[in-house]
Amino acid sequence: MLAEFIDVSGWTAEQWLAACILAFIIITVIVVMHRTVKIFQFSRKPSYQPNLRPLRRFHNDSRRSTDDA
């Protein structure tokens, strides 16, 4: 059934070249779109940020209380 739908036995060299170029363009567009989606997904993911401020504040507060006494 597919062979009847696409009969390539009578294609000329120009038609083969056009088909190869078209296939290359389609594959390139799919790859670029896939990579773009991956970049947006990666950029949306929050990066790890350690929460060091409370520890730093606690360390400074404890040092001040011993200096005041």
Secondary structure, 3 states (H helix, E strand, C coil): CHHHHCCCCCCCHHHHHHHHHHHHHHHHHHHHHHHHHHHHHHHHCCCCCCCCHHHHHHHHHHHHHHHHC
